[in-house]
Amino acid sequence: RIAAVDGTINAFLHVAEAEALETAAAVDRSRAAGGTEAESLHPLAGVPIAVKDLIVTKGQPTTAGSKMLEGWMSPYDATVVEKIRAARMPILGKTNLDEFAMGSSTEHSAFGPTRNPWDPTRIPGGSGGGSAAAVAAFEAPLALGTDTGGSIRQPGSVTGTVGTKPTYGGVSRYGAIAMASSLDQIGPVARTVEDAALLHELIAGHDNKDSTSLPEAEYPEGRLPAFVDAASAKNVAGLRIGVIKQLQGAGYQAGVLARFQEALERLRENGAEIVEVDCPSFDYALGAYYLIMPSEASSNLARYDGVRYGTRVLPEEGPLTIERVMGATRAAGFGDEVKRRIILGTYALSAGYYDAYYGSAQKIRTLIQRDFDAAFEQADVLVSPTSPTVAFPLASKLDDPVAMYLNDVATIPANLAGIPGISVPGGLSEGLPVGVQFLAPAKQDARVYHAAGALE
Ligand code: GLN
């Protein structure tokens, strides 16, 4: 399937055919052996998976969608990759993304854009457009993504797939190339809510290698919750679902709002109680995110110095000082969007501007968390459209960064608050998928599966 369609879709940056077939054959042998060997196979054994190329893999290249890491091979596996290998899932390869996960369309990849399988003249969302498109185009039944401001959920929305951003700390970030460390989370991309839940159960859990990893005892059940059970309940009788007043209306396409209303109707028919919640600080969420995210990224990306990883470019003439090698490497290795964010971030963190920009953004972050706390007093889960628009045409927002950033308006509050969210397909508008997003309090990831499962 990859050979047949990926010439057009460009979801994969690397295909690991031999390795995947080898893993699959080994699983077949274990299954044929029967007895305890067959019985001990994980339910996902032999099910192939694609991995966003921001997550490091031993024996397969990791580029982060950047020339900076072209040709670089990680000497170790990310914790999530260790887990999918232990479950004996064949890794099909690495999927395309906006460079260092900065973007909402996958057009900022240094290796060409990914195309939306529903309409190849349109974007697949971003930054995880490769993972979402691979799943939507039936190139892979499951994929891993990362979500810092919506990069799992927004691509899910515009490709008609399911994507979950777990509670911050719920899945180990060890081996996820850092973008904005206080916001980043790895999560599942799938075709159904139950599939996403099953993969989420596999990759979740505490990890000593990630200092922000959540101890399992801190979940409400005192252990990792059963996400699959929640996803398959299909009954939301009595569940209080809060519609976020600020995440609808102006700026949202009419077709998106129409599908959203129909989804609410279906939930109501299923027994849910629909209420409206007010989150006034959300009006400032985008502004706060686009200060905090670049600030953290500017610090994280300082490691690409032309010495430690990947690309090194020497200045054409003049002395080979550290500054000049670093400058030549970064000038050639980073794309425009990455440079824009490093400049924004270093500016926001600089002495004299710190309080006005970074400090204010952190205060807004607290206000957003308080809005969520208040909203979750009135509702068990919250709901909104995942993205204000369906997939837009390639190149249509590339010259207008702010228009691109506006596509994240509904997804970023969850990252700023560290809470879980899921995007689930909610029908089509003009032949293109519309996504519905559910959000729940931190550590209550089971609730987003419960609500999303009912809509499927
Ligand atoms: N579109 C957002 C951004 O550009 C989200 C990125 C992400 O979640 N990795 O920052």
Residues whose N, C-alpha, C, O or C-beta is under 5 A from the ligand:
A	BS01	LIG	A101 M102 G103 S104 G126 S127 T146 D147 T148 G149 G150 S151 D408
